[in-house]
Amino acid sequence: MGGIILKHFKPERAYFEAEALEYSLGRTLFKKLPDVGVPVEMIPSHNRVTGIPGKNPIDAYRNAKRTIVVGVKKSMELDICKPSANYQFSMSTGCIGSCHYCYLQTTMGKKPYIRVYVNTDEILDNINQHIEKRAPRLTFFEAASSSDPVGVEHLTGSLKKAINFFAKSKYGRLRVVTKFAHINSLLKLEHNDHTRFRFSLNSSYVIRNFEQMTATLDERIEAAEKIASAGYPLGFILAPIMHYEGWQDDYEDMFNKLKRRLDPSSIKDLTFELIQYRFTKAAKKVILERFPNTKLDMNEETRKYKWGKYGRGKWLYHNEQAAELDAFMRSQIQNKFPTARVQYFT
């Protein structure tokens, strides 16, 4: 069910690309996983994984979510990541959470398993080249566009390595977003204010019904309090904001909980990012295959269609509903966190 208290993720099976064993992290995982009872199998490529059990789309999806694939990232091309950052990069792809609405449902396609990349030094070297090209301008990098790196940090330590890298970078800045609370290993790092943690928050209704295998709202807020106390710049992503019966009361309750736990005076440059719920036709098809009983409102007749890149578009709330969501969230933020910045509503 959504928002359950999670212990550290332990996969049920692991696949290793042979080349991964040429790297220190690959060798460490190859030894660590069998030691904790995770069976390991070698594969020729992390892009071609077969053998994950599943008699139907539901079983196949659930089993893939319990599978970790260890490989070497070959493509170093960085995608633009507006409005969050200049670029996005991946030290892992896929997520241990199972949120019904997540865009990874479609972008990961038939590969919803969790991939971790062991060539972290090469990934960070590539990032440094992009930083140097733009210097002396600051360059911002999003680490959580295709994964939630906090969910596998206890296995990889890659996020710690990235935070240390950016702490020493004069013109590079790191941005991380998570729905998980396992951040204790990151609290004593000398981050130099160069990493901004943002916690993805939502109403209790949304977390309960649509955010399976993630931390509870209270756990996320507690983790955010720890991150703020450790001196990290802090932010929150409210996403996806949903318009449903009783949404105002639920979101006000969320803001009240946040206000009770956080001391605004201890937070550096608090930010909020606001993202309304949207879906595509492709996403709707996959979601209904994997979650046939979902309560997600994907009624196209009550939405407006917005064309996007490559001739594909998405279904959004009508302008009146979107404006109502935007105004309500901004009002709550202004009332409870008057010095916070709302970076955007989309």
N, C-alpha and C positions, 0 to 999 in steps of 0.2 A: 504494500500500500504506500501511498505517497507520504513523504516526510517522516519515514521511520528513523529511529536511532541506528546509525550505522557503525559497525566496527570497521576496521580497515578492510578494504576490498581484497579478497583472496580468489583468484580465478580458479575455475574447475579444470582448465586445460591450457597448455601453452605451446605455441609453435615458434620455432626459431629458424630464421634465415641463416644459412651457413656463414655468410659474411659477417653476421653480427658477432660471432665469436672472435673476430679479429680486434674487437674493441673491449676495453676494460669493463664497461657497464654490461655488455653482452655476456661476458664470461661470468660476471658476478651474478646476474640473473639466472644464467644457466645452472649455476650451483645452488643459488638460493631457493628457487622454486621447487625443485624436487625435494629439498630438505624440509619443506613445509607441506609435502604431500601433493604437489601439483605435477601431474604427468607431463612430460615434455616430448615433443616430436619435431624432427627436422623437416624443413620444407625448402624448395628451391627459391621461392620469392615471397615476400610479405604481401604482394599483390595477388597471389594465387593460393588461396587457402581452401582446401577441401577437407572433408571429414568431420566438420562440425555437425553433430546430430540435429535432427528436426524433421518431423513428418509433415509439418504444415508451417505456414508463415509465422504463426504465433510461437510454436516451439523453436523454430529455427532462429527467430529473433532473440528469444530469451536465452538460448544456449550460446548464441554469438556474444551476447552481453556478458557472458561468464568466461569468455575466451580472451586471452592476451596473445598478441603476435609481436615478436621482437625482431626488428629489422634495421636496415640502414637506409636513411633518407637519401635518395639520389637527386631528386630535383631540388635545387636551391633557389628557384625563382620565388620571389616574394610578391604576394598579391596586395593590392591596395585595400585598406580597411577603414573606409569612411563610414560614419563620422567618428569612430572610436579612436583611430590612430592613423599614422602614415602607412604602416605596413602590418601584415600579420605573418606569424611564423608558427611552426609546429614542432614540438619535441615529442608529441604524441597526437594521435587522432582517434576519434571515438570517445565515448564517455561512459563511465560506469553507472551513471544515472539513466533513468528510463522515462524521460518526460514525454508525454504524448505529443505535444505540439512542436517539439524541437526540430529546427531546420535540418539537423543532422539525419533525421529520419529519411530525408531524400538525398541530401548531398553525399551521405555515406552509401546510399543505394543498397546493394545487397551485401555490403561489407560492414555491418554495424559492430563488428568486434573491435576491441581496443588494441591499437598499435602503439608501440613505444619505439622510439628511434634511439639508437645507442651512440651514434656519431655526433654527440652534442658539441664537441669542440669545433667540428666542421660547420655545424649550424651557426654557432656563435661567431666564428670567423667570417662567415658570409654576412651576418648582421653588421659586423664591424665595418665591412667594406661599404655597406649602404650608409652607415653613420658618417664615415669619412667623406663620402661623395657629397653629402648635404651640409657638412660643417661649414661655418659655425652655427648653422641653424640646428635647433633641437629636432631630433627624429624620434617619433613615438612608435613603439612596437606592441601589438596585441598578441598575447601568448595563449589566448583561450578562444579563438574563433572556430577551431575544428576539434576542440577537446576541452575537458576541464582538468588541467594539469594537477590540481590539488588532489584529485581522486586517486591518482597513481603515484603521488610524490613519495609515499612510504616505500615504494618499490624502486623508484628510479633515482631520486634525489636531484632530478634535472632542474626543477624549479629553483632549488637552492643555488645551484650552479649558475643559473641565469641571473638571479638576483645579485649574486656576488659579481658577475660580469658587468652588469649595468651600474652597480655601485661605483665601479672604477671608471666608467665611461663619462667623458666630459660632456658629450652631446647626445648620448643615447638615453632613452627613458623607456621603462617597461610598464605595461599595463596588464593586469591579471583579473579575471572575473571567475567566481566560483559559487557553487551551491553546496559546498562541503565545508566542514569545520576542522579538518585535521591540519591545523596550521602551527602546532606547537614547535615543530622543528625549524620554523622560519622566524621565530620571534626574537632570537638573539643575534641575528645577522646584522652586519654593518651595511645597511642598505643605502645610506647616504641620501635618503629621501628620493631616490631615483626610481622606485617601484611604487605604483599606485595599486592597491588592492581594492577591488569592488566586489561586493557581495550581491548576488542576485536575490532579490526579495519579492515576495508576493503575498496575497491574502491567504488566510488559512484555508479558504475554499479551494483556491487554485492549487496550493501545495498538496492538500489532502487528496484531491481528485486527479491531478495531472502530473505531479512531480514524483513519480515512484523512485525509490532507492536513492533519495537525496536526504540531506540533513533537514531537521525541522526548522521552522522559523526561529524558535528560541535558540537553537544551536548556532544558527548562522549569526544571529545578533550577538551572542556570547563570543563567537570567534571574531566578529568585527570589533568588539570592545577590546579584545586582546591585541588585535592588529593595530588599533589606534594607540593603545598603551605602549606598544613597541615603537611608536613614532612613525609608522608608515603613513603616507598620504592615503586617505580613505574615501571611498565612494560607494554608491549603491546603484545598481541597475534594477529598475522596476520593470519587469518584463516576464511574460507578456501581460500587459494590463488588460483586464477583461471587463466587458460591460455585461453584467448579468443582474438578476434581481437581488438586491441587497448589497451590491458592490460597494456603495459608499460607506456603509457601516463596517464592512469587512476591511476595507483599506484604511479607514480611520483607526480601527483597532490595531492594524499593523503599525501605523505611524506612532500610536500611543505606546506600544511595546518598545519601539525603537527609541523613543524619547526617554522612557523610564530608565533604559540601560546605558545610554550614551551621554557622556559629558561633553557638550559642544566645545568647551574650552580646551579639551585635550586632543581635539581633532584638527589636523592640518588640512586646510583647504578642502572642506567636505564638498563632494559633488554628487549630483543625481543625474541619471540618464533614464529617460522615459520612453518606453517602446510599447505601442499598442499591439494587441494580438492581430496576426494576419496569417493567412494560409494560401497555398497554391493548390491547383487541381491535382498536381502530382503528389503533393504532401497529403492531401485528403485521402487519396487512394491508398497510399501506404499506411497511413494512420489507421484507417478502417480495417485493413488487413491484420494489423498487429494488435489493435485495441478495438475489437468489434463492438464492445459495450461502452466505449468512451462517452463521456458527457460533454465533450468539446462541442461548442456551437459552431458548426461549419455549414450553416444554411446560407447558400450563395444569394438567395433572394432577398436577404436582409442586409447585404453588404454592397459596397461599391468596388468596381474592378479598376485596378491601377496597372497600366502597362509598365513593364520593366525592360531590362536589357534583353537583347536577342529575341525579341518578340514574345517573351514570357512575362506574365504579370502575376499579381496577387490580389486576394480579396481582403479589403480593409473595412473598418467601420465607416459609416457615412460621416460626412463632415460635422454634422451636429453632435453625434455621439463622440467622435474623436475630440472635438473641442471641449465637450463636457468632461471627458477623462483628463485632458490636459489641464484645464482650469482647476479641477478638483485637486489633482496631485500637486500642482504649483501652490495652491492655497494651503494645503497641509504642510508642505515643506517650509513655506514662508512663515507660517504660524509657529512651527515647532523647531525649525532650524534656520532662523532668519539670516545667518551669515553664509549658508550653503549656496552653491551655484548649481542651477539647472542647466546642464550642457546642451540638451536638445530634447525635443519630443518628436517621435517619428511613428 
